[in-house]
Amino acid sequence: MEHQAFKPEVLEQLRRLEEKYVPLGQDLAAYLEGLYYTDYLNYWDYIHLDTLLSLQNPRTSIPDEKIFIMYHQITELYFKLCLEEYRQIGEDKELTGEMLYKRLKRINRYFENLIDSFDVMVDGMDPKQFLQFRMALMPASGFQSVQYRMIEIASTELRNLTDKEKRKALGLQSTHEELMDCIYWKEGATEVSSGSKTLTLLRFEEKYTQQLIHFARQYEHMNVWSAYKRLPEADQQNARLTRQMRELDSNVNVNWPLMHYKSAVRYLQRDPEVIAATGGTNWQKYLPPKFQKRIFYPELWTEDELENWGKGWVEKVLNGDI
């Protein structure tokens, strides 16, 4: 039986493989032989589907708890998608305005998907079931999402995430530890009656404080604002890029927390005694952007926009218009 000659495209691939492996002192024939023993790649193996579908482990027998778990897991995967974009922005030594625009657009798309899908949390669970299983999850809270905190840190200067008055008191030469100590979110996890730290916050700080300080140091000159300011003036004035920066600011600091606020109002507002169901977080003061006024890029907003940050949305939620 005659052997057919290799097709030119196959020979070209072999040549390219040889160029890759031979300079590294590797035997191309050995690598090719390994292909004989390599199994076909299946979709379920590639994405570890069986493992992924085994990670929903409710603490109760209440049916809607699985919905609660799965949506939060989906959220964390979207956050990981965002952080991959932030990493590539920060590590790109030749970042252009066009590339920053494309990556910010991706991040905004991820957040818009999350925001649009949050009705799963707002209307997708039975309120009675929610309050029943939620009490079994203490002191866990979405407040403890470290990836969300990393997204905030990778978006802006750390000072913009701290309490305004405390920031003034610290001055301009603050250390990462000092700034992290007065980060805005700590006010959101205090006991309503005593003002002391909740167990939710204490456990979060114990696990993640050093990791977040390290991440803040890493992104001091890698965050989106730093990357933006390093661009040529013409790129900084580009309307398309500025719009994506503003959208990121509003998506992360207004639209996303307000969807959580809407959910909290839906499930908790009518019964103040169940505030513990949020892990003890002071959600009435913590979630509404008009109280926090957390803004990544204040230089990109008008004085009127800064003054009225998040107000319209909150008023609509409280009036039941949304």
Summary of the structure (lengths in Angstrom):
residues: 322
radius of gyration: 24.5
end to end distance: 74.9
largest distance: 87.9
contacts: 892
relative contact order: 0.11
helix: 70%
strand: 1%
